[in-house]
Amino acid sequence: MPSLTSVEQPLKCLLVDDDADDRLFFEMAVGRAIPAMLCMTESDSTRAMLLLENDATFNPSMIFLDLNMPVLDGRECLRRIRQVGRLAHTPVYIFSTSNNGKEVQVARMLGSSGYIVKPNSFDKLVEALMGVMESKGSDEFYLFGEISG
């Protein structure tokens, strides 16, 4: 029986992506794939990093980062997230249109939990997110989509 002082935190994810359509598509897919998860989005990677680095009460269950964003790209965000003590073990997934194998290797080296090539259909995105949930807690690198090179 859980104690009265241990309150289970609701599942919440953060998507950082500068593309408004991709954010909306992602939020809708999270609602379908993981109805119990609250999905938060941020279009500005600099604002997202300020929140993640400075708000000790903000602890998403998982983070999704687009690679190609202005100012701070997904690689730099990932590097910085891994330096925030409370987020060091939070699953972080790259969510990108790039299917370049070298990008996948770099993401893995920087401590990403997985890499999702942005699918071209809603159902495929739901499938990718369900796969993320199935792999949660695993040490295996999660990969979704066709990778080249």
Protein Blocks (a to p, Z undefined) as FASTA:
>chain_A
ZZfklccdddddddddfbfklmmmmmmmmmmmmmmbccdddfblklmmmmmmmmmkbccf
bdcddfbdghiafklmmmmmmmmmklmmgccddddfblcfklmmmmmmnopabdcdddfb
fklmmmmmmmmmmmgoiabdcdedjdeZZ
